[in-house]
Amino acid sequence: MDFTFSEDQLLFQDSVRDFLVNEVTPERIRASWETASGRDAALWAQLAELGLTGLTVPEELGGLGMSELDFILLAQECGYVALAEPLVHTALVAVPLLRELGGELAAQWLPRIAAGEAKVIVGLEHNLLVEDAHVADLLLLQRGERILAATPDQVALRHNESVDPSRRLFAVDVAADAAEVASGERAAELATRALDRGALGCAAQALGLAQRMVDMSVQYTSERQQFGQAIGAFQAVKHHMANIAVRLEYARAPVHRAAYSVACAEAVASQAVSHAKLVACEAANLAAKNCIQVHGAMGYTWEVDLHIFMKKAWALANSWGDAGFHKTRVGEHIFAEGAALGAGATFA
């Protein structure tokens, strides 16, 4: 069996990486912090022009009709540049939820999302705060056993600070006249799948963040001189970077496997996603810790770009389920009576 990504998928990843690295610079990220919304309308228009906002929108509604597995490599690149725009949220959470809801709601909003004309944000009760609620044209909100669709005039927002300056978090109060689009068992199932996709997006971005922090640190340690040579030549520094590289490499396969599991709606999708988020966020957190170490005292300063990626990694680790939640899900799967475990059950 061939588990590698296709040549087309890899070429698409390369082209998106080139665009993002050139356009989403640390300077542009810092400039967005000074704006009222923290978001860049021109950048969103560029993403839409490339077709990225409509990647998972069905072709008949103006999109490219791709799956979570197609998008997962691009989500890693979004993490690599610490993209603040809600592209991963759109492709992995909002669009799939609208597809599953279907009907007039999907027909109305999916073409607008694909064209970059509208942003739809999903807020689950598992996340106490909703990111990017202030720029949403439509909010899909879980409230108890219901999912509500609310327009900006039907919500009241209260801003909350985040450790990551690029994030805009809000507590959302919804009006009583917001439309109910799902309830009961169906709403619970939709919320679970949305949670899985949100956690999958966090895991993929964590891979990109970890890789970016390693790349920045390797560059820094090759330039920083001490005792007449680059500090990257010191064994202790090499070990710090090697430990991240090992953890990062072993996290890639679970993330890609989880994307396949979600795309194919496998029964074990939730456990696969939880496994992926745990190992990917652990790799990113280790990268943040070790990369600060090799940067020395400079690593803690606001002026060094490392903190942009470090703080995003910290924030993602507790979004769409923290480590405790995902460890519990994996544990329940492993210790369930009659659990199919081991190599013989891998492809069952």
Kinemage of the C-alpha trace (Angstrom):
@kinemage 1
@onewidth
@group {chain A} dominant
@subgroup {mainchain}
@vectorlist {calphas} color= white
{ca met a 1} P 0.000 0.000 0.000
{ca asp a 2} L 1.210 3.518 -0.833
{ca phe a 3} L 0.792 5.966 2.036
{ca thr a 4} L 2.740 8.837 0.478
{ca phe a 5} L 1.142 12.051 -0.717
{ca ser a 6} L 0.722 12.412 -4.476
{ca glu a 7} L 3.002 14.561 -6.599
{ca asp a 8} L 0.168 17.034 -7.154
{ca gln a 9} L -0.430 17.388 -3.411
{ca leu a 10} L 3.273 18.015 -2.757
{ca leu a 11} L 3.568 20.534 -5.601
{ca phe a 12} L 0.508 22.375 -4.277
{ca gln a 13} L 2.099 22.448 -0.831
{ca asp a 14} L 5.298 23.909 -2.286
{ca ser a 15} L 3.458 26.653 -4.148
{ca val a 16} L 1.383 27.603 -1.095
{ca arg a 17} L 4.519 27.616 1.081
{ca asp a 18} L 6.292 29.973 -1.315
{ca phe a 19} L 3.328 32.344 -1.300
{ca leu a 20} L 2.868 32.319 2.477
{ca val a 21} L 6.560 32.736 3.312
{ca asn a 22} L 6.797 35.720 0.956
{ca glu a 23} L 3.552 37.378 2.053
{ca val a 24} L 3.072 36.480 5.727
{ca thr a 25} L 6.257 37.926 7.165
{ca pro a 26} L 6.900 38.614 10.846
{ca glu a 27} L 6.793 42.316 9.998
{ca arg a 28} L 3.318 41.967 8.501
{ca ile a 29} L 2.172 39.946 11.533
{ca arg a 30} L 3.462 42.619 13.922
{ca ala a 31} L 1.737 45.341 11.886
{ca ser a 32} L -1.597 43.503 12.196
{ca trp a 33} L -1.315 43.634 15.999
{ca glu a 34} L -1.661 47.409 15.815
{ca thr a 35} L -4.937 47.325 13.881
{ca ala a 36} L -8.389 47.286 15.447
{ca ser a 37} L -9.396 43.907 13.995
{ca gly a 38} L -5.966 42.269 13.991
{ca arg a 39} L -6.814 40.918 10.541
{ca asp a 40} L -5.572 41.801 7.068
{ca ala a 41} L -8.353 42.185 4.484
{ca ala a 42} L -5.842 42.424 1.636
{ca leu a 43} L -4.229 39.132 2.655
{ca trp a 44} L -7.627 37.410 2.852
{ca ala a 45} L -8.371 38.634 -0.672
{ca gln a 46} L -5.067 37.150 -1.837
{ca leu a 47} L -5.906 33.805 -0.215
{ca ala a 48} L -9.306 33.818 -1.921
{ca glu a 49} L -7.763 34.711 -5.280
{ca leu a 50} L -5.548 31.614 -4.999
{ca gly a 51} L -8.632 29.506 -4.295
{ca leu a 52} L -7.530 28.600 -0.780
{ca thr a 53} L -10.744 29.734 0.926
{ca gly a 54} L -12.747 27.358 -1.271
{ca leu a 55} L -10.496 24.294 -1.116
{ca thr a 56} L -13.008 22.122 0.738
{ca val a 57} L -16.131 23.727 -0.745
{ca pro a 58} L -17.869 21.365 -3.223
{ca glu a 59} L -17.155 22.088 -6.868
{ca glu a 60} L -20.825 22.661 -7.685
{ca leu a 61} L -20.809 25.523 -5.159
{ca gly a 62} L -17.710 27.230 -6.512
{ca gly a 63} L -14.952 25.427 -4.627
{ca leu a 64} L -12.274 22.858 -5.423
{ca gly a 65} L -13.992 19.927 -3.701
{ca met a 66} L -10.922 18.767 -1.788
{ca ser a 67} L -10.868 16.771 1.461
{ca glu a 68} L -9.244 17.157 4.863
{ca leu a 69} L -6.406 14.943 3.668
{ca asp a 70} L -5.757 17.267 0.713
{ca phe a 71} L -5.679 20.295 3.014
{ca ile a 72} L -3.536 18.918 5.837
{ca leu a 73} L -0.202 19.766 4.185
{ca leu a 74} L -1.407 23.321 3.587
{ca ala a 75} L -2.473 23.626 7.234
{ca gln a 76} L 1.119 22.793 8.197
{ca glu a 77} L 2.321 25.666 6.018
{ca cys a 78} L -0.182 27.992 7.709
{ca gly a 79} L 1.461 27.043 10.989
{ca tyr a 80} L 4.939 27.571 9.542
{ca val a 81} L 4.181 31.274 9.002
{ca ala a 82} L 1.900 31.640 12.073
{ca leu a 83} L -0.980 32.733 9.827
{ca ala a 84} L -3.523 34.708 11.844
{ca glu a 85} L -6.264 34.687 9.206
{ca pro a 86} L -8.898 31.954 9.830
{ca leu a 87} L -8.015 29.890 6.747
{ca val a 88} L -7.512 26.610 8.630
{ca his a 89} L -10.710 27.211 10.599
{ca thr a 90} L -12.595 27.903 7.369
{ca ala a 91} L -11.351 24.868 5.434
{ca leu a 92} L -11.364 22.310 8.245
{ca val a 93} L -14.213 23.412 10.540
{ca ala a 94} L -16.679 25.908 9.062
{ca val a 95} L -17.001 24.533 5.517
{ca pro a 96} L -17.368 20.852 6.536
{ca leu a 97} L -19.979 21.776 9.146
{ca leu a 98} L -21.954 23.754 6.573
{ca arg a 99} L -21.685 20.838 4.125
{ca glu a 100} L -23.113 18.493 6.739
{ca leu a 101} L -25.907 20.904 7.654
{ca gly a 102} L -26.749 21.253 3.970
{ca gly a 103} L -29.923 22.833 2.682
{ca glu a 104} L -30.439 26.521 2.139
{ca leu a 105} L -27.800 27.481 4.718
{ca ala a 106} L -25.038 25.683 2.803
{ca ala a 107} L -26.287 26.902 -0.568
{ca gln a 108} L -26.272 30.490 0.668
{ca trp a 109} L -22.909 30.603 2.460
{ca leu a 110} L -20.555 28.111 0.781
{ca pro a 111} L -20.286 29.998 -2.543
{ca arg a 112} L -19.577 33.224 -0.644
{ca ile a 113} L -16.867 31.507 1.397
{ca ala a 114} L -15.260 30.106 -1.756
{ca ala a 115} L -15.218 33.584 -3.300
{ca gly a 116} L -13.685 35.100 -0.152
{ca glu a 117} L -16.752 37.268 0.359
{ca ala a 118} L -17.795 35.852 3.744
{ca lys a 119} L -16.271 34.365 6.857
{ca val a 120} L -18.126 31.745 8.886
{ca ile a 121} L -16.875 30.980 12.387
{ca val a 122} L -17.806 27.974 14.539
{ca gly a 123} L -18.001 28.259 18.311
{ca leu a 124} L -18.322 25.074 20.356
{ca glu a 125} L -18.986 24.959 24.079
{ca his a 126} L -15.744 23.006 24.465
{ca asn a 127} L -13.938 26.261 23.627
{ca leu a 128} L -15.036 28.830 26.175
{ca leu a 129} L -14.034 31.669 23.849
{ca val a 130} L -14.591 32.044 20.103
{ca glu a 131} L -11.656 33.159 17.970
{ca asp a 132} L -12.370 35.672 15.187
{ca ala a 133} L -16.002 36.163 16.184
{ca his a 134} L -15.571 39.890 15.484
{ca val a 135} L -14.936 39.359 11.754
{ca ala a 136} L -17.587 36.665 11.225
{ca asp a 137} L -20.426 37.212 8.781
{ca leu a 138} L -22.118 34.141 10.267
{ca leu a 139} L -21.558 32.343 13.562
{ca leu a 140} L -22.464 28.680 14.072
{ca leu a 141} L -22.706 28.292 17.840
{ca gln a 142} L -23.267 25.235 20.014
{ca arg a 143} L -25.636 25.947 22.858
{ca gly a 144} L -26.476 22.863 24.907
{ca glu a 145} L -28.135 20.344 22.610
{ca arg a 146} L -28.598 22.848 19.802
{ca ile a 147} L -26.520 24.472 17.079
{ca leu a 148} L -27.573 28.025 16.250
{ca ala a 149} L -26.818 30.179 13.222
{ca ala a 150} L -26.401 33.817 14.206
{ca thr a 151} L -25.595 36.949 12.230
{ca pro a 152} L -23.464 39.761 13.741
{ca asp a 153} L -26.555 41.727 14.824
{ca gln a 154} L -27.723 38.703 16.870
{ca val a 155} L -24.640 38.419 19.079
{ca ala a 156} L -22.919 40.467 21.758
{ca leu a 157} L -19.122 40.075 21.984
{ca arg a 158} L -16.788 40.576 24.946
{ca his a 159} L -13.097 40.681 24.070
{ca asn a 160} L -10.587 38.593 26.054
{ca glu a 161} L -6.802 38.852 25.919
{ca ser a 162} L -4.691 35.934 24.677
{ca val a 163} L -1.081 34.953 25.284
{ca asp a 164} L -0.782 35.115 21.478
{ca pro a 165} L -1.149 38.747 20.264
{ca ser a 166} L -2.366 37.479 16.884
{ca arg a 167} L -5.458 35.849 18.372
{ca arg a 168} L -8.712 37.716 18.898
{ca leu a 169} L -10.863 35.864 21.433
{ca phe a 170} L -14.430 36.686 22.401
{ca ala a 171} L -17.103 35.504 24.770
{ca val a 172} L -20.301 35.379 22.710
{ca asp a 173} L -23.840 36.006 23.931
{ca val a 174} L -26.438 35.032 21.350
{ca ala a 175} L -29.916 36.504 20.956
{ca ala a 176} L -33.030 34.406 21.408
{ca asp a 177} L -34.070 34.885 17.778
{ca ala a 178} L -30.982 33.120 16.349
{ca ala a 179} L -31.998 30.309 14.009
{ca glu a 180} L -31.707 26.718 15.229
{ca val a 181} L -30.062 24.575 12.528
{ca ala a 182} L -29.592 21.288 14.432
{ca ser a 183} L -30.669 19.798 17.735
{ca gly a 184} L -30.464 16.711 19.903
{ca glu a 185} L -28.350 13.764 18.839
{ca arg a 186} L -27.619 15.221 15.403
{ca ala a 187} L -26.290 18.434 16.937
{ca ala a 188} L -24.058 16.414 19.279
{ca glu a 189} L -22.655 14.390 16.373
{ca leu a 190} L -21.992 17.516 14.322
{ca ala a 191} L -20.265 19.166 17.286
{ca thr a 192} L -18.034 16.131 17.826
{ca arg a 193} L -16.945 16.099 14.188
{ca ala a 194} L -16.328 19.860 14.265
{ca leu a 195} L -14.233 19.414 17.407
{ca asp a 196} L -12.205 16.678 15.707
{ca arg a 197} L -11.522 18.858 12.687
{ca gly a 198} L -10.581 21.828 14.852
{ca ala a 199} L -8.143 19.697 16.838
{ca leu a 200} L -6.750 18.277 13.589
{ca gly a 201} L -6.109 21.812 12.359
{ca cys a 202} L -4.278 22.632 15.589
{ca ala a 203} L -2.118 19.517 15.230
{ca ala a 204} L -1.151 20.336 11.644
{ca gln a 205} L -0.308 23.938 12.507
{ca ala a 206} L 1.754 22.739 15.475
{ca leu a 207} L 3.936 20.735 13.086
{ca gly a 208} L 4.574 23.848 11.011
{ca leu a 209} L 5.257 25.986 14.059
{ca ala a 210} L 7.760 23.476 15.431
{ca gln a 211} L 9.582 23.314 12.103
{ca arg a 212} L 9.729 27.116 11.847
{ca met a 213} L 11.171 27.467 15.349
{ca val a 214} L 13.824 24.864 14.531
{ca asp a 215} L 14.710 26.615 11.267
{ca met a 216} L 14.997 29.995 13.012
{ca ser a 217} L 17.175 28.515 15.748
{ca val a 218} L 19.465 26.690 13.332
{ca gln a 219} L 20.006 29.940 11.459
{ca tyr a 220} L 20.653 31.859 14.680
{ca thr a 221} L 23.104 29.290 16.067
{ca ser a 222} L 25.027 29.234 12.798
{ca glu a 223} L 25.570 33.008 13.047
{ca arg a 224} L 26.031 33.529 16.798
{ca gln a 225} L 29.716 33.304 17.712
{ca gln a 226} L 31.181 32.346 21.057
{ca phe a 227} L 34.695 31.196 21.935
{ca gly a 228} L 35.658 31.839 18.337
{ca gln a 229} L 33.087 29.594 16.673
{ca ala a 230} L 29.373 29.354 15.906
{ca ile a 231} L 27.409 28.080 18.907
{ca gly a 232} L 25.666 25.607 16.600
{ca ala a 233} L 28.877 23.572 16.676
{ca phe a 234} L 28.477 22.905 20.408
{ca gln a 235} L 27.176 19.454 21.259
{ca ala a 236} L 24.635 20.705 23.810
{ca val a 237} L 23.012 22.931 21.173
{ca lys a 238} L 22.952 20.091 18.639
{ca his a 239} L 21.233 17.840 21.166
{ca his a 240} L 18.509 20.435 21.794
{ca met a 241} L 17.733 20.628 18.069
{ca ala a 242} L 18.022 16.857 17.534
{ca asn a 243} L 15.539 16.155 20.334
{ca ile a 244} L 12.980 18.392 18.637
{ca ala a 245} L 13.641 16.838 15.221
{ca val a 246} L 13.003 13.334 16.553
{ca arg a 247} L 9.758 14.338 18.296
{ca leu a 248} L 8.627 16.249 15.214
{ca glu a 249} L 9.306 13.384 12.805
{ca tyr a 250} L 7.362 10.930 14.936
{ca ala a 251} L 4.424 13.366 15.102
{ca arg a 252} L 3.970 13.729 11.342
{ca ala a 253} L 2.577 10.249 10.674
{ca pro a 254} L -0.153 10.444 13.369
{ca val a 255} L -1.285 13.830 12.015
{ca his a 256} L -1.473 12.566 8.434
{ca arg a 257} L -3.193 9.376 9.579
{ca ala a 258} L -5.752 11.430 11.516
{ca ala a 259} L -6.466 13.530 8.415
{ca tyr a 260} L -7.136 10.348 6.445
{ca ser a 261} L -9.333 9.031 9.236
{ca val a 262} L -11.410 12.215 9.328
{ca ala a 263} L -11.662 12.442 5.540
{ca cys a 264} L -12.885 8.835 5.341
{ca ala a 265} L -15.208 9.196 8.378
{ca glu a 266} L -13.618 6.217 10.120
{ca ala a 267} L -15.011 5.026 13.438
{ca val a 268} L -11.649 5.685 15.116
{ca ala a 269} L -11.378 9.257 13.809
{ca ser a 270} L -11.752 10.889 17.236
{ca gln a 271} L -9.048 8.728 18.801
{ca ala a 272} L -6.735 9.292 15.818
{ca val a 273} L -7.222 13.064 16.073
{ca ser a 274} L -6.582 13.077 19.820
{ca his a 275} L -3.383 11.066 19.335
{ca ala a 276} L -2.265 13.474 16.600
{ca lys a 277} L -2.951 16.616 18.614
{ca leu a 278} L -1.138 15.274 21.654
{ca val a 279} L 2.072 14.345 19.851
{ca ala a 280} L 2.110 17.398 17.560
{ca cys a 281} L 1.546 19.880 20.383
{ca glu a 282} L 4.155 18.120 22.525
{ca ala a 283} L 6.641 18.555 19.672
{ca ala a 284} L 5.747 22.241 19.310
{ca asn a 285} L 6.009 22.866 23.053
{ca leu a 286} L 9.405 21.166 23.156
{ca ala a 287} L 10.486 23.282 20.189
{ca ala a 288} L 9.435 26.443 22.026
{ca lys a 289} L 11.334 25.413 25.162
{ca asn a 290} L 14.544 24.312 23.454
{ca cys a 291} L 14.618 27.118 20.911
{ca ile a 292} L 14.327 29.717 23.651
{ca gln a 293} L 17.231 27.940 25.346
{ca val a 294} L 19.535 28.072 22.322
{ca his a 295} L 18.664 31.729 21.691
{ca gly a 296} L 19.798 32.536 25.226
{ca ala a 297} L 18.457 35.653 26.943
{ca met a 298} L 17.513 37.136 23.551
{ca gly a 299} L 14.920 34.406 23.089
{ca tyr a 300} L 12.705 35.960 25.740
{ca thr a 301} L 12.618 39.430 24.206
{ca trp a 302} L 9.748 40.978 22.252
{ca glu a 303} L 12.084 42.042 19.456
{ca val a 304} L 13.073 38.469 18.519
{ca asp a 305} L 10.545 36.908 16.123
{ca leu a 306} L 10.749 33.535 17.871
{ca his a 307} L 8.055 34.546 20.346
{ca ile a 308} L 5.485 34.971 17.552
{ca phe a 309} L 5.630 31.226 16.862
{ca met a 310} L 6.238 30.146 20.431
{ca lys a 311} L 3.125 31.881 21.760
{ca lys a 312} L 0.951 30.541 18.966
{ca ala a 313} L 2.153 27.024 19.815
{ca trp a 314} L 1.209 27.559 23.461
{ca ala a 315} L -2.240 28.847 22.479
{ca leu a 316} L -2.995 25.988 20.078
{ca ala a 317} L -2.070 23.395 22.713
{ca asn a 318} L -5.162 24.402 24.706
{ca ser a 319} L -7.539 25.024 21.799
{ca trp a 320} L -10.119 22.462 20.625
{ca gly a 321} L -9.380 20.293 23.663
{ca asp a 322} L -6.407 20.482 26.019
{ca ala a 323} L -3.963 17.639 26.708
{ca gly a 324} L -6.118 16.229 29.507
{ca phe a 325} L -9.183 15.967 27.281
{ca his a 326} L -7.327 14.246 24.453
{ca lys a 327} L -5.442 11.882 26.764
{ca thr a 328} L -8.787 10.839 28.212
{ca arg a 329} L -10.174 10.055 24.750
{ca val a 330} L -7.100 8.004 23.811
{ca gly a 331} L -7.192 6.219 27.169
{ca glu a 332} L -10.857 5.301 26.821
{ca his a 333} L -10.113 3.790 23.426
{ca ile a 334} L -7.049 1.851 24.574
{ca phe a 335} L -8.597 0.454 27.740
{ca ala a 336} L -12.023 -0.350 26.301
{ca glu a 337} L -13.042 -3.974 26.588
{ca gly a 338} L -12.167 -5.836 23.404
{ca ala a 339} L -10.163 -2.917 21.966
{ca ala a 340} L -8.486 -3.818 18.679
{ca leu a 341} L -4.880 -2.816 19.292
{ca gly a 342} L -1.498 -3.664 17.836
{ca ala a 343} L -0.065 -3.969 14.355
{ca gly a 344} L -2.605 -6.598 13.314
{ca ala a 345} L -5.467 -4.144 13.844
{ca thr a 346} L -3.839 -1.171 12.119
{ca phe a 347} L -5.592 -1.674 8.783
{ca ala a 348} L -8.688 -3.455 10.034
